[in-house]
Each structure stands twice: as structure tokens, then as C-alpha cells.
Amino acid sequence: MEIVNYFKAKTVEEAYKKLQEDPSNLIIGGGAWLRLSSKTVNTAIDLEYVGLNQIKETENSIEIDAYVTLREVEKNEALSNLFSGIVNKGISGIMGVALRNLVTVGGSVVGKYSFSDFITPLLAVNTEVVLYKAGRMSLEDFLKLRTKEKDILLKIIIQKEEVLGYYYKMKKTGLDFAVVNVGVTNTLGHLKIVVGARPSLAAFAVKAMDYVNNQETVTDEVIEETANIAINELKFSTNSKASKEYRIELAKVYIRRGLKEVTK
């Protein structure tokens, strides 16, 4: 990637105006994944000085600003005690500590990376995003959002709920990207199933969730059928990390394990 100009914004409004000046202008998060792109950026906009670097715990939620690093989220005690710690588990499997000290929440979410180990557990719990212009919406809606006008992520909001959670990332080495990752949660009897790194962006197994949530009891047979429905409705494919067939088998195994874990 080639960057022509570098701009340090003092306010979010200033950053937003600069972002709209040129289609090739770009907000810089931690900058960790910029090397994955070969495009030329006219102006890279730095948000370090606009104050988006806090984690705030309220009675009902945890609010995480966009410029908070993944390492700061990983070390947050409040989150580690929620949802069986699946958000922290998702982050702890992301390469090394040095990288997690650099990568930001904003960059990780806005990037909508297909290999993300952060988005999968966030989807599995009740997470919302707050954008400067578009406002507040669910993470699911944000991931589906397609608009020509660029916006700035201010923070994510994770609702405190009584959730049993399971998260697993399959990778070839300790510092590798995911071959597949799976998040399963149980919120007062309502089950969610999320599969990412297929190698597509994390998504709900909607048909599988509808099936399992309409059963009176979650037996081994129901779990098996739920896993089968999930792997048939979600799209899997082959890349340099793994074959389509291998990903399907892995996803099926970890969906079963997750369902057993959160319903036992």
C-alpha cells in the first residue's frame, strides 16, 4: 500500500470531513492489515487524538471505543466474566500479543475481514455498533450494510446478558489465521450459531438456529441434525489454508461440541 498524505484529526467531525474529500481517503486503525492491500491511499486519517480510546462499563452493557486495542479488550476483567469469556477467547487466539497491542477494535470491525476471530464471538452475543453518521445498529445489520458514503465507527456496545458461550478457532499453527472458527451461545434458552473463516465473513446459521430453537429438548439427535443443517446452509470454499471439504467437517464437529457445551 502507498500512502500519499497523512492527517492527524483533532475531532471526529474533522476526520469525517477529510474522509469525504476523496474516495481514496482512508481511516487508519492500528494499521496491522494495511499490508494486505495494494491500493494507493491519498490521505490516511489518524484518529489517535480524537478520544476514542476508552472502555466503559455500565449497568447493562460494556462500551468499547473504536481506537481501543484488542489487547486492552482481551485484558478487560468485566468481559472475561461474561458469556463464558468467549470474546476474550476469540481475541487471545489472534497471532501474538505484539500484534494485539496494535490492532484496534475499529479496524477489526470495519474491515469486515473474512478471517476475523473477533467478529465471530461478537455476533454470537448481543453486539451493536455506533457510527458517526448512520448511528446505532446491530452488528449483524452493519455487516450487511452496503453504502457508497464512508462513515466512522465510534464504538461497539456489548449488552450484558445471561449467556453461556462456546468459541473455538481451528488453526494450523499458534500464530496462523483461522481455518474455521465457531461461536455458539445460549441466552436463556435461545441458541445462536455463528461460523466464520469459511473463508467467508462470519455469519449466523439461521436455518439451523430456527430448527434447534423450536425443539422441546436438545438431544444428541437434535444436535446432530442442527449441525447438518448448518453446514448445508452456510457457504464453504477452498483457499490456501484448507479445502472446502475439510472446513465443512471441522465446522460440523465444533458446532456439535458448542451445542453440547452450552446446553449441558
MIDOSE-1310 file (N, C-alpha, C; in nm, 2 decimals, decimal comma, always signed):
residues 264
meiv	+0,08/-0,12/+0,00/+0,00/+0,00/+0,00/+0,09/+0,12/+0,00; +0,05/+0,22/-0,08/+0,12/+0,35/-0,08/+0,03/+0,46/-0,03; +0,08/+0,54/+0,07/+0,01/+0,65/+0,13/+0,07/+0,78/+0,09; -0,01/+0,87/+0,03/+0,05/+0,99/-0,02/+0,05/+1,10/+0,09
nyfk	-0,06/+1,11/+0,17/-0,06/+1,21/+0,27/-0,11/+1,15/+0,40; -0,07/+1,21/+0,51/-0,11/+1,16/+0,65/-0,17/+1,27/+0,73; -0,29/+1,25/+0,78/-0,36/+1,36/+0,85/-0,40/+1,31/+0,99; -0,36/+1,39/+1,09/-0,40/+1,36/+1,23/-0,52/+1,45/+1,27
aktv	-0,63/+1,39/+1,28/-0,76/+1,46/+1,31/-0,76/+1,49/+1,46; -0,82/+1,61/+1,49/-0,84/+1,65/+1,63/-0,98/+1,62/+1,68; -1,07/+1,61/+1,59/-1,21/+1,58/+1,62/-1,27/+1,48/+1,52; -1,37/+1,41/+1,56/-1,44/+1,31/+1,47/-1,49/+1,38/+1,35
eeay	-1,55/+1,50/+1,37/-1,61/+1,58/+1,26/-1,50/+1,61/+1,16; -1,39/+1,65/+1,21/-1,27/+1,69/+1,12/-1,23/+1,57/+1,04; -1,23/+1,45/+1,11/-1,19/+1,33/+1,04/-1,29/+1,29/+0,94; -1,42/+1,31/+0,97/-1,53/+1,27/+0,88/-1,52/+1,36/+0,75
kklq	-1,50/+1,49/+0,77/-1,49/+1,58/+0,65/-1,37/+1,54/+0,56; -1,26/+1,51/+0,62/-1,14/+1,47/+0,55/-1,17/+1,34/+0,47; -1,24/+1,25/+0,54/-1,27/+1,12/+0,47/-1,36/+1,14/+0,35; -1,45/+1,24/+0,35/-1,54/+1,26/+0,23/-1,47/+1,33/+0,12
edps	-1,35/+1,39/+0,14/-1,29/+1,47/+0,04/-1,25/+1,40/-0,08; -1,21/+1,27/-0,06/-1,16/+1,19/-0,17/-1,20/+1,04/-0,15; -1,24/+0,98/-0,26/-1,28/+0,84/-0,24/-1,17/+0,75/-0,19; -1,05/+0,79/-0,22/-0,93/+0,70/-0,18/-0,88/+0,74/-0,04
nlii	-0,94/+0,84/+0,03/-0,90/+0,87/+0,17/-0,94/+0,76/+0,26; -0,87/+0,73/+0,37/-0,89/+0,61/+0,45/-0,86/+0,64/+0,60; -0,95/+0,59/+0,68/-0,92/+0,59/+0,83/-0,82/+0,49/+0,86; -0,72/+0,53/+0,94/-0,62/+0,43/+0,99/-0,66/+0,38/+1,13
ggga	-0,67/+0,25/+1,14/-0,69/+0,19/+1,28/-0,55/+0,17/+1,34; -0,53/+0,04/+1,37/-0,39/+0,01/+1,41/-0,30/+0,00/+1,30; -0,35/-0,02/+1,18/-0,27/-0,03/+1,06/-0,21/-0,17/+1,03; -0,25/-0,27/+1,11/-0,19/-0,40/+1,10/-0,22/-0,47/+0,97
wlrl	-0,34/-0,45/+0,91/-0,38/-0,52/+0,80/-0,37/-0,44/+0,67; -0,31/-0,32/+0,68/-0,29/-0,24/+0,56/-0,20/-0,31/+0,45; -0,11/-0,39/+0,50/-0,02/-0,46/+0,41/-0,09/-0,56/+0,32; -0,21/-0,59/+0,36/-0,29/-0,69/+0,27/-0,34/-0,62/+0,15
sskt	-0,34/-0,49/+0,14/-0,39/-0,42/+0,03/-0,28/-0,36/-0,05; -0,30/-0,35/-0,18/-0,20/-0,29/-0,27/-0,25/-0,16/-0,33; -0,36/-0,10/-0,28/-0,41/+0,02/-0,33/-0,33/+0,14/-0,28; -0,35/+0,26/-0,35/-0,29/+0,38/-0,31/-0,39/+0,47/-0,23
vnta	-0,35/+0,51/-0,12/-0,44/+0,60/-0,03/-0,39/+0,74/-0,05; -0,48/+0,83/-0,08/-0,45/+0,97/-0,10/-0,41/+1,03/+0,04; -0,51/+1,02/+0,14/-0,48/+1,07/+0,27/-0,52/+0,96/+0,37; -0,43/+0,92/+0,46/-0,46/+0,83/+0,57/-0,49/+0,92/+0,69
idle	-0,60/+0,89/+0,75/-0,66/+0,97/+0,86/-0,64/+0,90/+0,99; -0,56/+0,97/+1,08/-0,53/+0,91/+1,21/-0,63/+0,96/+1,32; -0,69/+0,87/+1,39/-0,79/+0,90/+1,49/-0,73/+0,90/+1,64; -0,60/+0,89/+1,65/-0,54/+0,88/+1,78/-0,58/+0,99/+1,88
yvgl	-0,60/+1,11/+1,83/-0,62/+1,22/+1,92/-0,76/+1,27/+1,93; -0,86/+1,19/+1,89/-1,00/+1,23/+1,89/-1,07/+1,17/+2,02; -1,00/+1,09/+2,10/-1,06/+1,05/+2,22/-1,14/+0,92/+2,22; -1,12/+0,84/+2,11/-1,20/+0,71/+2,10/-1,11/+0,60/+2,16
nqik	-1,08/+0,60/+2,28/-0,98/+0,50/+2,34/-1,02/+0,45/+2,48; -1,15/+0,45/+2,51/-1,20/+0,41/+2,64/-1,29/+0,28/+2,63; -1,28/+0,21/+2,74/-1,38/+0,10/+2,77/-1,46/+0,14/+2,89; -1,59/+0,15/+2,86/-1,68/+0,20/+2,97/-1,78/+0,09/+3,00
eten	-1,79/+0,06/+3,13/-1,89/-0,04/+3,18/-2,00/+0,03/+3,24; -2,13/+0,00/+3,20/-2,25/+0,05/+3,26/-2,32/-0,07/+3,32; -2,44/-0,04/+3,38/-2,51/-0,15/+3,44/-2,56/-0,25/+3,35; -2,58/-0,21/+3,22/-2,64/-0,31/+3,12/-2,55/-0,34/+3,01
siei	-2,44/-0,28/+3,00/-2,35/-0,30/+2,88/-2,21/-0,27/+2,90; -2,13/-0,31/+2,80/-1,99/-0,27/+2,80/-1,96/-0,19/+2,67; -1,92/-0,07/+2,67/-1,90/+0,01/+2,55/-1,75/+0,02/+2,53; -1,71/-0,01/+2,41/-1,57/-0,02/+2,37/-1,54/+0,08/+2,25
dayv	-1,47/+0,18/+2,27/-1,44/+0,28/+2,17/-1,36/+0,21/+2,06; -1,37/+0,27/+1,94/-1,31/+0,22/+1,82/-1,15/+0,21/+1,82; -1,09/+0,30/+1,90/-0,94/+0,31/+1,89/-0,88/+0,22/+2,01; -0,96/+0,15/+2,08/-0,91/+0,06/+2,19/-0,85/-0,06/+2,12
tlre	-0,73/-0,10/+2,17/-0,67/-0,22/+2,10/-0,73/-0,35/+2,15; -0,71/-0,45/+2,07/-0,76/-0,58/+2,10/-0,70/-0,64/+2,23; -0,58/-0,60/+2,26/-0,51/-0,64/+2,38/-0,58/-0,58/+2,50; -0,62/-0,46/+2,49/-0,69/-0,39/+2,60/-0,83/-0,46/+2,63
vekn	-0,90/-0,50/+2,52/-1,02/-0,57/+2,53/-1,00/-0,71/+2,60; -0,90/-0,78/+2,55/-0,86/-0,91/+2,60/-0,84/-0,91/+2,75; -0,78/-0,80/+2,80/-0,74/-0,80/+2,94/-0,86/-0,74/+3,03; -0,97/-0,70/+2,97/-1,08/-0,64/+3,04/-1,14/-0,75/+3,13
eals	-1,15/-0,73/+3,26/-1,20/-0,83/+3,35/-1,35/-0,84/+3,34; -1,42/-0,73/+3,31/-1,57/-0,74/+3,30/-1,61/-0,84/+3,19; -1,54/-0,82/+3,08/-1,57/-0,91/+2,96/-1,53/-1,05/+2,98; -1,42/-1,07/+3,06/-1,37/-1,21/+3,08/-1,47/-1,29/+3,17
nlfs	-1,56/-1,22/+3,24/-1,65/-1,28/+3,33/-1,79/-1,29/+3,26; -1,80/-1,25/+3,14/-1,93/-1,26/+3,06/-1,92/-1,36/+2,95; -2,03/-1,43/+2,93/-2,05/-1,52/+2,81/-1,95/-1,63/+2,81; -1,91/-1,68/+2,93/-1,80/-1,78/+2,94/-1,67/-1,73/+2,88
givn	-1,66/-1,60/+2,87/-1,53/-1,54/+2,83/-1,50/-1,56/+2,68; -1,61/-1,58/+2,59/-1,58/-1,61/+2,45/-1,52/-1,49/+2,37; -1,56/-1,37/+2,41/-1,50/-1,26/+2,34/-1,35/-1,25/+2,36; -1,31/-1,27/+2,48/-1,16/-1,27/+2,52/-1,09/-1,39/+2,45
kgis	-1,16/-1,51/+2,45/-1,10/-1,62/+2,38/-1,08/-1,60/+2,24; -1,18/-1,53/+2,17/-1,16/-1,50/+2,03/-1,04/-1,42/+2,00; -1,02/-1,32/+2,09/-0,91/-1,23/+2,07/-0,77/-1,30/+2,10; -0,77/-1,38/+2,21/-0,64/-1,44/+2,25/-0,58/-1,53/+2,15
gimg	-0,66/-1,58/+2,05/-0,61/-1,67/+1,95/-0,56/-1,59/+1,83; -0,56/-1,46/+1,83/-0,52/-1,38/+1,72/-0,37/-1,36/+1,73; -0,29/-1,43/+1,66/-0,15/-1,42/+1,64/-0,08/-1,40/+1,78; +0,01/-1,30/+1,79/+0,08/-1,27/+1,91/+0,04/-1,15/+1,98
valr	+0,09/-1,13/+2,11/+0,05/-1,02/+2,19/+0,09/-0,89/+2,12; +0,21/-0,89/+2,06/+0,26/-0,76/+1,99/+0,16/-0,71/+1,89; +0,10/-0,80/+1,81/+0,00/-0,76/+1,71/-0,13/-0,72/+1,78; -0,17/-0,78/+1,89/-0,29/-0,75/+1,96/-0,28/-0,61/+2,03
nlvt	-0,16/-0,57/+2,06/-0,13/-0,44/+2,11/-0,14/-0,33/+2,01; -0,15/-0,37/+1,88/-0,15/-0,28/+1,77/-0,29/-0,27/+1,71; -0,35/-0,38/+1,69/-0,48/-0,39/+1,61/-0,59/-0,33/+1,70; -0,67/-0,25/+1,64/-0,78/-0,18/+1,71/-0,92/-0,25/+1,68
vggs	-1,01/-0,22/+1,77/-1,15/-0,27/+1,76/-1,21/-0,21/+1,63; -1,19/-0,08/+1,61/-1,25/-0,02/+1,49/-1,20/-0,08/+1,36; -1,07/-0,10/+1,35/-1,02/-0,16/+1,23/-1,06/-0,30/+1,21; -1,07/-0,38/+1,32/-1,11/-0,52/+1,31/-1,26/-0,53/+1,27
vvgk	-1,35/-0,44/+1,31/-1,49/-0,45/+1,28/-1,52/-0,39/+1,15; -1,47/-0,27/+1,12/-1,50/-0,20/+0,99/-1,44/-0,28/+0,88; -1,32/-0,34/+0,90/-1,26/-0,42/+0,79/-1,34/-0,53/+0,74; -1,43/-0,58/+0,82/-1,52/-0,70/+0,79/-1,43/-0,81/+0,72
ysfs	-1,32/-0,84/+0,79/-1,23/-0,94/+0,73/-1,29/-1,08/+0,74; -1,28/-1,16/+0,64/-1,34/-1,29/+0,63/-1,27/-1,38/+0,73; -1,14/-1,35/+0,77/-1,06/-1,44/+0,86/-1,08/-1,40/+1,00; -1,17/-1,30/+1,03/-1,17/-1,24/+1,17/-1,21/-1,34/+1,28
dfit	-1,13/-1,34/+1,38/-1,16/-1,42/+1,50/-1,23/-1,33/+1,61; -1,25/-1,21/+1,58/-1,31/-1,11/+1,67/-1,46/-1,10/+1,64; -1,50/-1,10/+1,51/-1,64/-1,08/+1,47/-1,72/-1,20/+1,51; -1,67/-1,32/+1,50/-1,75/-1,44/+1,53/-1,81/-1,44/+1,67
plla	-1,73/-1,42/+1,78/-1,79/-1,42/+1,91/-1,87/-1,29/+1,93; -1,84/-1,18/+1,87/-1,92/-1,06/+1,88/-2,06/-1,08/+1,83; -2,07/-1,15/+1,72/-2,20/-1,19/+1,66/-2,28/-1,28/+1,75; -2,21/-1,37/+1,81/-2,28/-1,47/+1,89/-2,34/-1,41/+2,02
vnte	-2,29/-1,30/+2,06/-2,36/-1,23/+2,17/-2,43/-1,10/+2,12; -2,49/-1,03/+2,20/-2,57/-0,91/+2,16/-2,48/-0,79/+2,14; -2,43/-0,77/+2,02/-2,34/-0,66/+2,00/-2,40/-0,56/+1,90; -2,38/-0,43/+1,93/-2,43/-0,32/+1,84/-2,31/-0,23/+1,81
vvly	-2,32/-0,16/+1,70/-2,21/-0,06/+1,66/-2,28/+0,07/+1,66; -2,19/+0,18/+1,68/-2,24/+0,31/+1,67/-2,15/+0,39/+1,57; -2,21/+0,43/+1,46/-2,14/+0,50/+1,36/-2,17/+0,65/+1,37; -2,07/+0,73/+1,32/-2,08/+0,88/+1,34/-2,21/+0,94/+1,27
kagr	-2,23/+0,89/+1,15/-2,35/+0,94/+1,07/-2,47/+0,85/+1,07; -2,44/+0,72/+1,05/-2,55/+0,62/+1,04/-2,62/+0,59/+1,18; -2,54/+0,62/+1,29/-2,60/+0,59/+1,42/-2,58/+0,45/+1,47; -2,67/+0,41/+1,55/-2,66/+0,28/+1,62/-2,74/+0,17/+1,55
msle	-2,68/+0,05/+1,54/-2,74/-0,06/+1,47/-2,68/-0,19/+1,52; -2,74/-0,30/+1,50/-2,68/-0,43/+1,54/-2,56/-0,46/+1,45; -2,47/-0,54/+1,51/-2,35/-0,58/+1,43/-2,39/-0,65/+1,31; -2,49/-0,74/+1,32/-2,54/-0,81/+1,20/-2,58/-0,72/+1,09
dflk	-2,66/-0,62/+1,12/-2,70/-0,52/+1,02/-2,59/-0,45/+0,96; -2,49/-0,41/+1,05/-2,37/-0,34/+1,00/-2,29/-0,42/+0,90; -2,28/-0,55/+0,93/-2,20/-0,64/+0,84/-2,27/-0,65/+0,70; -2,40/-0,63/+0,70/-2,47/-0,64/+0,57/-2,48/-0,51/+0,50
lrtk	-2,44/-0,40/+0,57/-2,46/-0,26/+0,52/-2,37/-0,24/+0,40; -2,43/-0,19/+0,29/-2,36/-0,15/+0,17/-2,40/-0,01/+0,13; -2,30/+0,08/+0,15/-2,33/+0,22/+0,12/-2,21/+0,28/+0,05; -2,23/+0,38/-0,04/-2,11/+0,45/-0,10/-2,05/+0,55/-0,01
ekdi	-2,13/+0,61/+0,08/-2,07/+0,71/+0,17/-2,00/+0,64/+0,29; -1,87/+0,69/+0,30/-1,79/+0,63/+0,41/-1,83/+0,69/+0,55; -1,82/+0,61/+0,65/-1,86/+0,65/+0,78/-1,75/+0,62/+0,88; -1,76/+0,66/+1,00/-1,66/+0,63/+1,11/-1,72/+0,56/+1,22
llki	-1,67/+0,45/+1,26/-1,71/+0,37/+1,37/-1,67/+0,44/+1,50; -1,76/+0,47/+1,59/-1,72/+0,53/+1,72/-1,70/+0,43/+1,83; -1,79/+0,33/+1,83/-1,77/+0,23/+1,94/-1,86/+0,11/+1,91; -1,83/+0,00/+1,98/-1,93/-0,11/+1,98/-1,98/-0,12/+2,12
iiqk	-2,11/-0,17/+2,13/-2,17/-0,19/+2,26/-2,21/-0,33/+2,28; -2,16/-0,40/+2,38/-2,20/-0,54/+2,41/-2,29/-0,54/+2,53; -2,41/-0,59/+2,51/-2,51/-0,60/+2,61/-2,47/-0,71/+2,71; -2,49/-0,67/+2,84/-2,47/-0,77/+2,95/-2,59/-0,86/+2,95
eevl	-2,58/-0,99/+2,93/-2,69/-1,08/+2,93/-2,64/-1,21/+3,00; -2,73/-1,29/+3,04/-2,70/-1,42/+3,10/-2,68/-1,52/+2,98; -2,55/-1,53/+2,95/-2,52/-1,61/+2,83/-2,42/-1,72/+2,86; -2,44/-1,84/+2,82/-2,34/-1,95/+2,82/-2,28/-1,95/+2,68
gyyy	-2,15/-1,95/+2,67/-2,08/-1,93/+2,54/-1,98/-2,04/+2,51; -1,96/-2,07/+2,39/-1,85/-2,16/+2,34/-1,79/-2,09/+2,22; -1,66/-2,09/+2,21/-1,58/-2,04/+2,10/-1,47/-2,13/+2,07; -1,44/-2,16/+1,94/-1,33/-2,24/+1,91/-1,27/-2,20/+1,77
kmkk	-1,14/-2,18/+1,77/-1,07/-2,15/+1,64/-0,98/-2,26/+1,60; -1,00/-2,31/+1,49/-0,91/-2,42/+1,44/-0,80/-2,35/+1,35; -0,68/-2,37/+1,38/-0,57/-2,31/+1,31/-0,45/-2,41/+1,30; -0,37/-2,39/+1,20/-0,26/-2,49/+1,17/-0,14/-2,47/+1,27
tgld	-0,11/-2,34/+1,30/-0,01/-2,31/+1,40/-0,06/-2,21/+1,50; +0,02/-2,18/+1,60/-0,02/-2,09/+1,70/-0,04/-1,95/+1,66; +0,03/-1,91/+1,55/+0,03/-1,77/+1,51/-0,04/-1,76/+1,37; -0,12/-1,86/+1,33/-0,18/-1,86/+1,20/-0,32/-1,81/+1,20
favv	-0,37/-1,77/+1,08/-0,51/-1,74/+1,06/-0,60/-1,86/+1,08; -0,73/-1,84/+1,11/-0,82/-1,95/+1,13/-0,85/-2,03/+1,00; -0,85/-2,16/+1,02/-0,91/-2,25/+0,91/-1,06/-2,24/+0,91; -1,11/-2,23/+1,03/-1,25/-2,21/+1,06/-1,27/-2,17/+1,20
nvgv	-1,37/-2,09/+1,24/-1,40/-2,06/+1,38/-1,55/-2,06/+1,40; -1,58/-2,10/+1,52/-1,72/-2,13/+1,56/-1,76/-2,07/+1,69; -1,87/-2,00/+1,70/-1,92/-1,94/+1,82/-2,06/-1,99/+1,84; -2,09/-2,05/+1,96/-2,23/-2,09/+2,00/-2,26/-2,03/+2,13
tntl	-2,38/-1,98/+2,14/-2,43/-1,92/+2,27/-2,57/-1,96/+2,30; -2,59/-1,96/+2,43/-2,73/-1,99/+2,48/-2,77/-1,88/+2,58; -2,86/-1,80/+2,53/-2,92/-1,69/+2,61/-3,06/-1,72/+2,66; -3,06/-1,77/+2,78/-3,19/-1,80/+2,84/-3,27/-1,90/+2,75
ghlk	-3,20/-2,00/+2,70/-3,27/-2,10/+2,62/-3,27/-2,07/+2,47; -3,23/-1,95/+2,43/-3,22/-1,92/+2,28/-3,08/-1,94/+2,23; -3,06/-2,03/+2,14/-2,93/-2,07/+2,09/-2,90/-1,99/+1,96; -2,77/-1,95/+1,95/-2,71/-1,88/+1,83/-2,59/-1,96/+1,79
ivvg	-2,58/-1,97/+1,66/-2,47/-2,05/+1,60/-2,40/-1,96/+1,49; -2,27/-1,93/+1,51/-2,20/-1,84/+1,41/-2,08/-1,92/+1,36; -2,06/-1,91/+1,23/-1,94/-1,98/+1,18/-1,86/-1,88/+1,09; -1,73/-1,86/+1,11/-1,65/-1,77/+1,04/-1,53/-1,84/+0,97
arps	-1,46/-1,76/+0,89/-1,34/-1,81/+0,83/-1,37/-1,93/+0,74; -1,47/-1,93/+0,66/-1,52/-2,05/+0,59/-1,46/-2,06/+0,45; -1,39/-1,97/+0,38/-1,32/-1,85/+0,44/-1,40/-1,72/+0,43; -1,53/-1,72/+0,43/-1,62/-1,61/+0,42/-1,64/-1,54/+0,56
laaf	-1,69/-1,42/+0,56/-1,72/-1,34/+0,68/-1,81/-1,42/+0,77; -1,79/-1,41/+0,90/-1,88/-1,48/+1,00/-2,02/-1,45/+0,97; -2,10/-1,56/+0,99/-2,25/-1,54/+0,97/-2,33/-1,64/+1,05; -2,45/-1,61/+1,08/-2,54/-1,70/+1,15/-2,58/-1,81/+1,07
avka	-2,59/-1,93/+1,13/-2,66/-2,05/+1,07/-2,81/-2,04/+1,10; -2,88/-1,95/+1,02/-3,01/-1,91/+1,05/-3,11/-2,03/+1,05; -3,10/-2,12/+0,95/-3,20/-2,23/+0,94/-3,17/-2,33/+1,06; -3,04/-2,35/+1,09/-3,01/-2,44/+1,20/-3,06/-2,38/+1,33
mdyv	-3,04/-2,25/+1,35/-3,09/-2,19/+1,47/-3,24/-2,20/+1,48; -3,31/-2,18/+1,37/-3,46/-2,19/+1,38/-3,50/-2,33/+1,42; -3,43/-2,43/+1,36/-3,46/-2,57/+1,39/-3,44/-2,60/+1,54; -3,32/-2,57/+1,59/-3,29/-2,61/+1,73/-3,37/-2,54/+1,83
nnqe	-3,40/-2,41/+1,80/-3,48/-2,33/+1,89/-3,63/-2,37/+1,90; -3,67/-2,45/+1,80/-3,81/-2,49/+1,80/-3,83/-2,63/+1,86; -3,72/-2,69/+1,91/-3,73/-2,82/+1,97/-3,75/-2,81/+2,12; -3,83/-2,91/+2,17/-3,87/-2,90/+2,31/-3,74/-2,93/+2,40
tvtd	-3,66/-3,03/+2,36/-3,54/-3,06/+2,43/-3,43/-3,08/+2,33; -3,30/-3,04/+2,37/-3,19/-3,05/+2,28/-3,12/-3,18/+2,31; -3,16/-3,29/+2,23/-3,10/-3,42/+2,25/-2,98/-3,43/+2,16; -2,90/-3,54/+2,17/-2,79/-3,57/+2,08/-2,84/-3,58/+1,93
evie	-2,96/-3,63/+1,91/-3,01/-3,64/+1,78/-3,04/-3,50/+1,72; -3,10/-3,41/+1,81/-3,13/-3,28/+1,76/-3,00/-3,20/+1,73; -2,89/-3,22/+1,82/-2,76/-3,16/+1,79/-2,70/-3,20/+1,66; -2,71/-3,33/+1,63/-2,66/-3,38/+1,51/-2,73/-3,32/+1,39
etan	-2,86/-3,32/+1,39/-2,94/-3,26/+1,28/-2,91/-3,11/+1,27; -2,90/-3,04/+1,38/-2,87/-2,90/+1,38/-2,74/-2,87/+1,31; -2,64/-2,95/+1,34/-2,50/-2,94/+1,28/-2,51/-2,96/+1,13; -2,59/-3,07/+1,09/-2,61/-3,10/+0,95/-2,68/-2,98/+0,87
iain	-2,78/-2,93/+0,93/-2,85/-2,81/+0,87/-2,75/-2,70/+0,85; -2,67/-2,67/+0,95/-2,58/-2,55/+0,95/-2,48/-2,57/+0,84; -2,42/-2,68/+0,82/-2,31/-2,70/+0,72/-2,37/-2,70/+0,58; -2,50/-2,73/+0,57/-2,56/-2,73/+0,44/-2,61/-2,59/+0,40
elkf	-2,64/-2,51/+0,49/-2,69/-2,37/+0,46/-2,58/-2,27/+0,44; -2,47/-2,29/+0,51/-2,36/-2,20/+0,50/-2,27/-2,23/+0,38; -2,21/-2,13/+0,33/-2,12/-2,15/+0,21/-1,97/-2,17/+0,26; -1,91/-2,28/+0,22/-1,77/-2,31/+0,25/-1,70/-2,32/+0,11
stns	-1,57/-2,28/+0,12/-1,49/-2,29/+0,00/-1,34/-2,32/+0,03; -1,26/-2,34/-0,07/-1,12/-2,37/-0,06/-1,03/-2,25/-0,08; -0,93/-2,24/+0,01/-0,82/-2,15/-0,02/-0,69/-2,21/+0,03; -0,59/-2,13/+0,04/-0,45/-2,19/+0,07/-0,45/-2,25/+0,21
kask	-0,54/-2,21/+0,30/-0,54/-2,26/+0,44/-0,60/-2,40/+0,45; -0,71/-2,43/+0,37/-0,78/-2,56/+0,38/-0,88/-2,58/+0,27; -0,92/-2,70/+0,25/-1,01/-2,73/+0,14/-1,16/-2,71/+0,20; -1,25/-2,69/+0,10/-1,39/-2,68/+0,14/-1,44/-2,80/+0,22
eyri	-1,40/-2,92/+0,18/-1,44/-3,04/+0,25/-1,39/-3,05/+0,39; -1,27/-3,01/+0,41/-1,21/-3,01/+0,55/-1,28/-2,91/+0,64; -1,30/-2,79/+0,58/-1,37/-2,69/+0,66/-1,51/-2,73/+0,70; -1,58/-2,80/+0,61/-1,72/-2,85/+0,64/-1,71/-2,95/+0,76
elak	-1,62/-3,04/+0,75/-1,61/-3,14/+0,86/-1,57/-3,08/+0,99; -1,48/-2,98/+0,99/-1,44/-2,91/+1,11/-1,56/-2,84/+1,17; -1,63/-2,76/+1,09/-1,74/-2,68/+1,14/-1,84/-2,77/+1,20; -1,87/-2,88/+1,14/-1,97/-2,98/+1,19/-1,93/-3,02/+1,33
vyir	-1,80/-3,06/+1,35/-1,75/-3,11/+1,48/-1,77/-3,00/+1,59; -1,73/-2,88/+1,55/-1,73/-2,77/+1,66/-1,86/-2,72/+1,68; -1,95/-2,72/+1,59/-2,09/-2,69/+1,62/-2,15/-2,78/+1,71; -2,13/-2,91/+1,69/-2,18/-3,01/+1,78/-2,12/-2,99/+1,92
rglk	-1,99/-2,97/+1,93/-1,93/-2,95/+2,06/-1,99/-2,83/+2,13; -2,00/-2,72/+2,05/-2,06/-2,60/+2,11/-2,20/-2,62/+2,16; -2,28/-2,68/+2,09/-2,42/-2,70/+2,13/-2,42/-2,79/+2,26; -2,34/-2,89/+2,27/-2,34/-2,97/+2,39/-2,29/-2,89/+2,51
evtk	-2,19/-2,81/+2,48/-2,13/-2,73/+2,59/-2,23/-2,63/+2,65; -2,31/-2,57/+2,57/-2,40/-2,46/+2,62/-2,54/-2,51/+2,66; -2,56/-2,64/+2,64/-2,69/-2,70/+2,67/-2,68/-2,81/+2,78; -2,56/-2,84/+2,82/-2,55/-2,95/+2,92/-2,60/-2,91/+3,06
